[in-house]
Amino acid sequence: MRNGTSVVAAGHELTANAAAEILQDGGNAFDAALAGMFMTFVTEAVFSSPGGGGFLMARRAGSDAATLFDCFVETPRKRRAQDEVEFFPIHADFGPAKQEFHIGLGSSATPGVVPGLFAMHEALCRLPMKRLAEPAVRAARAGFPLTEFQAYLFTVIAPILTASESVAQIFAPGGKLMQAGETFRNEELAEMLSWLAEDGARLFLDGDVGKAIVEQSLSLGGHLTYADLKHYRVALRGPLYWTHAGATVALNPPPAASGALIAFGLAFLDALAEDGRALDALALRRAMEATNEARATHGEGLAERLAGGVLAKEIREAQRHPAAYRGTTHISVIDGEGNAASVSLSNGEGNGTIVGKFGFMLNNMLGEEDLAAGGLHAWREGTRLSSMMAPTIILEPDGTVTALGTGGSNRIRTAILQVAVNLLDRGMSLDDAVEAPRLHVEKCGTVSFEPGLPEMAQAEFRALGDKAHAWPDRNLFFGGVHAARRNPKGGVEGAGDPRRQGVALIV
């Protein structure tokens, strides 16, 4: 990395390059984040789409407060009968294990990322939207070499990327999935993004894209109607603030689940530290187990006793909402003025059908197994989904600012917890904090861990027998934390998580 005053971290080189280009053109951190968002639709299409949702945690330079832009998906306002919808299972192949996902038009919730883009732009940005979309439009038209990581993701969800002729034409032309190194292009998406930047969010309401979404939904077995698109609103929320090691941590508040669970983990570690316990891998395991217990008991028990019961209420509020946790990418940006942007995006895995001739899939968030206690077709209508996405900003007492976030489904909260501890309690550099070995505890008690943890901790985990999963190498299972940091003197550092081929650039 070279000297500079701004920093970007993202999940793809072109995503980071797009943000850097906008910074060099005079844009602020929020302009750069939006340019990165546009680019993820092109380069990280497994995770991100104009048909999905997301969150931006934004902090203006010099402010003690941050704002959370919630543009995550909502359940449709009216549920069609089960025998009227297209909704079917596929099996994603992760190698050692397979996982069942559900796709089809009936798996799509109301998308929010496009209204979110324009709400963020109006509130925070200085460059025209057309300029912010230019790098993505250019890449989609010209094409770019498919990375090994993206090619691997294509193989994992191959049944989705070949589920219909429309999606196969983009991801598996000629009947064969695209391979690493081959040139991937999406000219239909390039045209749509260009129109979107010119016409605004109305393109997704009563414009051609909105019409295509609704017509496909009505004719091919989806739930979405014009009413869903018309009534969607971006929510601006105050973050859930938590103090740890003297730093203020701005977290994603309910209805998202992530913020309360990360704060609970930090509070539990604080309690251990007060008792003289070292915040080592064994302490982290205990914190993760306690957090799982708090989720299982809906904030009762330990959660009521910890931190005056505040977090118990937050956990219960998040659990009132149906949940969608899969398929996330992240962008972190801090500019030379000190503005900080932390953006997480998700499309689930996509519903298996391209919207009209516009080059993108809608989400499959209604195919989440955790969506409703009563079953996949029992979700509450017109409800913002809960999410585990955790765009986070940390403000330290000396003025150091860190923006971070990650993909990783239910491992998101444990990845953010560990990186925060590495930074605030262990004093690591940003690179070291992100690259340090991680562990994760499932609600069933299984402890998964990477090599490099202290031998004493590994021995204790291995003694669990079938409840221990020792990974041979660092793995994307443990998330991909992309982080940017700025100290009070203006020095910046960035870290793109190698687990997901992350990239960091100093501009």
N, C-alpha and C positions, 0 to 999 in steps of 0.2 A: 504494500500500500504506500501511496505517496502522501506528502503533506497536503492538507486542505482544511476547509472550515465546515464542511457538511459531510454527512455519512448516510449511506443506504445499505440495508441488508435485506435480502429477498431469497426466494426459492429457485430462481432461475437467472442466469446471466443476463438475458435480454430484459427481464423484469427490472433488475438493478440498473441496467444501462438506460432504460427508458426514464427512470426516476432521475438518474444522474444527468441525462441530457436536459431535462426540464430545469434542474437546479442551475446548470451552466447557462441556461437561457434566461435566468432571472426569476424563476419561479421559487416559491417558498416550499417548506416541507410538505404542505398539504397539496400543492400543485403536483409535486413529485410523487406523492403517494397515489394520487388519482391516475397519473400517467402509468404508474406501476400496476394499478388495478386494471386499467384497460389492457395492459400487456398480459396479465395473467389469463385473461379470457382466451388469448391466442396461444401462449406458450405453456400454460399449466391447466389445460382444458379438463383434465381429470378432476381437478380440485375446484375450479373457478369458472363461472359463466355469467353472462348477463341474465340468465334464468335462475340465479341462486340468491344468496343473501350474505350479509356480513356485518361487521362492526368497525368503526373508527374511534379510537381513543385519541383525542386531540388536546394538546396543551400549547397555548400561545406563549411566546417568549416572555419571561418575567412574571408570569402569572402563577399563583399558588394553586389555582383550580384547573381542572381538566373537564372536558365534555365528552360524553359517550354518544356517538351517532349509531343508533340501532336500526339497521336496515335488514334484519334477518327475516326469514320467511314466516308466513302465517298460514294456519289451516284455512281452507276455503270456507266461505260463508254458508254454503249449503252442500251437504254430502249426498251424492247420488247413491242409489241402491247398489249393493255389492255386486249383483249380477249384471249391472249396466256398465261397470268400469273395466278398463284394461289394467290389470294388476297381476303380476306373476313373478315367481321367484327365479333367480339365477344364482350361480355359485361362483364367487370370486376365489381365485386360486393363489394363495400366498405361499405355495410350496409345501411347507410342513403341515399346513392346515388350510381348509376351505371354509368360507363364510357365506351364509345365505343372505342375499340382498333381494329387495323387491323393486321392480321397475314397471314401466308402462305409463300411459297418460294418467292413470288413476293414482300414481305415486307422487304427483307434483303438487306442492304447496304454492301459495301465492308468492312470486318472487319479489324481492325488495331492493336488490343491489342497484338497479338503474335509478329509481327515485332517490336512493341514497347518494349516488354519485352527484346528482344535481343539487341536493340539499347541502352536501359538503362543499360543493363548488361555490354556491351562492354565499355560504357563511364564511368561508375560510380562504378562498383562492384568489389569485391576482391575474393569472393568464387565462386567455380564452379556452373554452372547452375543446374547440377544434384543435388547438395546439397540443393539448394534453393527450388527445387521442392519436396524434400523428405517428408516434413511434409504433404503436400497436397496429395501426392500419398499414403502415409500411411493411412491417414484419409479416403480417398475414398475407399480403399480396406477393411479396418477393419470396417468402419461404425461408426456412432456417433448418439447420441440422437437428434432428431429434436427439435429445440427450439420452444417455443410458438410463437415467432414473425415470424419465418420462416413458421411454420404451418399456421399461419394466412394469410401470403402472398400467400401460396398455395391455400387457399380457395378464395382469392380475384381473382386470375387469373386461377381458376379451368378450365375454357373453353380452355385455352392455354395448360395446363398440361395434358389435356385429348383429345387434338385435333387430335392426331394420335396414332396408336398403339405403335410406337417407343418411343414417349415421355411418354405415360401412363405407359409403362413397368418400367420406372424409378421413376416417381412421383406418380403414382396411381396403384401399382401392385395389381392384382386381381380385378381391377375395382374400387378401393376405394382410394381416396387421403390419403397420409400418414398423420398421426396425431402427435401432440406434444408428445415427449417421445419415439416414435418408432424409431428403428435404421434405419437410412438412409445410404445407401452405393451406390457407382457408380463405379463398377469394370472396366467398359469400359473406363470411364474417367481416372481412375488410370493408365491404360495401355497407353492411349494416352499421358498423361502428362509425363510419364516415357520416352516414345519414343521422345517426343518433347524436353525434356532436353538433350537427347543423340544426336539427329539428327539435332537440330536447326530449325530455321524458315523455311527452305526448305520443311519441312514436310507439311507446309501449302501452298507451292507453287506448286512444281511438285511431291511432295510426296503423300502418300496415303490419307492424310486428304484433301489436295488441290484437288486431283482427285475426292474424294467423294463430296466435295462442288460443284465443277463444274458439275459433272455428274448429281447430284440431281437437280441442278438448271436448266440445259438444258432439262432434261426429265420431271420434275414435275412443271415447270412454274415459274422459277426464272429468274432474270436478270444477275446474276453473271457469268463471263467467266474467262478463264485463264488470259486474258489481265488485268482484274481488279486486280487479285491477284499479277500478275507480276509487274504492274506499281505502286502499292501502295508504298508510301514513308512516313516514320515517319518525322514529321517536328519539328525542334528545333527552338524555338522562344524566343525572349527576352520578359520578362513579361511586363505587363502594371504596371508601378510603380506609386503609389499615396502616398502623405504625409498627415498624419492625426494625430493630437495631438503629433507632433514631431516624430512619427514613420513612417517608410517606409513600405508600404504594397505592396507586389508583387502579382499581380493578373493575371488571365488567359486573354491573349490578344485576339483581333479578329484573326480568325473568330468567336471564342467563344464570346457570348454576356455578360457573367456574369461579367467579370472584369470591363468593361466600366460602367455597371449599378451599381455595388457596389461602384466604384469610384465616380460616379455621386451622389449617396446617401450620401457618406461621404462629398463631396464638398458642397452639399446642407446644410448639418448639420453644416459645418464650417461657411457658410453664416449666418445661424440662430444664431450661437454662437456669431458671430461678432456683431449682432444686440442685443445681450444681452439675447437671448432666452435660457432657460434651455433645455438640450438635453434629454427631457423626452419622455413618450409614445406618447404624442400629437405631439411633434416635429418629432418623427419617422414616425408617420402617414403622416405628411406633406411631409417628404422626400420620402416616398414610393409613394405617389400620384404624386409628381413631376417627379419621375423616370418613372412611368407609362406614364405620359404625354410625356416625352422625347422619349420613345419607340414609342408611337403612332404618333408622329410628325417627326419620323426619324431623331432625333437630332436637329430639328429646334427650334426656339423660345427660351425658357429658357436655353436649353442646349448650344445654341450659346453664351449666355451672361455669363454663369457660367464657371469659370476656363479658361477664354480666348478662349473658343470655342474648346479647345483640345478634350474634351470628346465628343463633337458633332460629330467630325470626327470619333472617335472610335466607337460610336454607329452606325453611318451610315455604316462603314466598316463591322461591325458584321451583320447588317441587309441585306447586299448584299448576304449572304449565306443562303441556306435553313436551317431550324432549327429542331433539335430533342432534347427534354428536359426531357424525362421520365427515371425512373428506375435507381437509382444511389446508390452506396455504396462508402465508403471512408476509407482510412487508413492514419494515421499520425505517423511519427517516427522521433525522435531526438536521436542521439547516444551520447556516452560520449565524443567524440571529438568535438561535436557541429554540425555535419552534419545533415541537416534537409530534410525530404522527405514528400511530401503531395500528395497523389494519389487518384484520383477519377475515378471510373469505371462504365460502363453502358452496358447493353445488351438490353435496352428497357425492354420488358418483355419476349422476345424470340418469334421465328416464328412458334412454334408448331410442329416442326419436328426435330428429332435427326439427326445429320450429320453421315451418314453411321452407323458404329458400334463403334462410338467414344465417346458417352456419353454426348454430349453437343448440344445445339441449337445455330443456328445463330441468330443474332439480328432481330428485326422487326422495325428498325428505319424509313423505308420508309412508315410505317403506321402511322406516326405522322400527326395529323390534321393541325399543323402549318408548315408543310414541304414546301408547295408552295402555293402562292396566287392563282394560277390557278387551284388548286385541287390536290388530292392525287397522280395523275398520271402525273403531269406536272412539276416534278422536273428537274432541270438542270443536265445534265450528267457530270460525272467526277468531282464533286465538293465536297470539304471537308464540312461536315455539321457544322453549328453553334451549340453550346451547352451552356446550363446554368450551367454546372459543373464548380466548382470554387475552385480548389486546391489552397490554399493561404498560403503565408509565411509572417509573420510580424517581422520586425527588429526594436526594440525600441532603443532610444538613448543610454541607458546604456548597450546595448549588449544583452538584453533579446530577445530570438527567440521563436516564436510561429508558429507551423504548424497546419493548420486546414482546414476542408472542410466538406461537408454534402451532403446527398441526399435530395430529396424533390421537384424535378421538378422546377416550377417557384417560389417556396418558397426558393430555394437555396440562391438567392441573398439577400433576406430579413433576412434569418437566419444568414448568414455570417456578414451582416451589423450590426445586433443587438449584436452578440457576440463580434465583434470588438469594438463597442461603450462601451459595458460592461467592456472590458479589458482596453481600452485606455483612455476613458473619465470618467468612473465610478470607476476605480481602483479595480475591483472585482478579486477574485481568479479565476483560470481557471474553477474549478467545478461550482462556483456560476455563472460565466458568461455563461456557457453552460446550466445550469439548470434554469436560470431566465425565467420568463414567456415571451412569444413572441406574436407578432401580425403580421398580413400580410394584405396588401391591394390589392385586385384584380383590374384589369383594369376597371371593371364595377363599381368600387367604394365600393364594399362590404368589410367591415373590419372584419376579423376573429381574435379572440384573446383568449388567455388562461387565466384561473383564476390566481389571484395574482398581476395583474397590479393595480396601484393606483386607488382608487375608483373614483376620479374625471375623470380619463381617461375612465374607464369603463362606467361611466354615460354618457359621451359625445358619446361614441361609440353606446351605447344602444339607444340613442336618434335618431339614424339613422333608427330605425325601421327595415324594411325588409333588409336593407343594413348592418345590424349587425349580426354577427354569434359568439355567446359566447360559446366556447367549455367548457364542464363540467370539463375536466381534461387536463393535458398535453397530446399532441397527436402527432403521427408520421407525421401528416399533416404538421407540422411546421419544418420538417426536422429532421436530426440526426447528429448533429455537433460532430465529433470526433477530439479531439485536443491534441497536445503535446506542452510542453513549457519548456524552459531551461533558467535559469538566468545566469548572468555573472560569478557567483561563482560556477557554475556547478550543482546547485540544479535543479531538474526536477519535473514536475507535469503533470498529464494526466487526461483527461476527456472523458469518453465514454457516449454519450447522452442516458439517460434512455428512451427517447421517442422511440428509436429504439433498445433497449437492448444493447447499446454500452458497450464496455469493455476497460478499461485502465490498463496497467501494467507498473510497474517500474522495471527495470532489473539491 
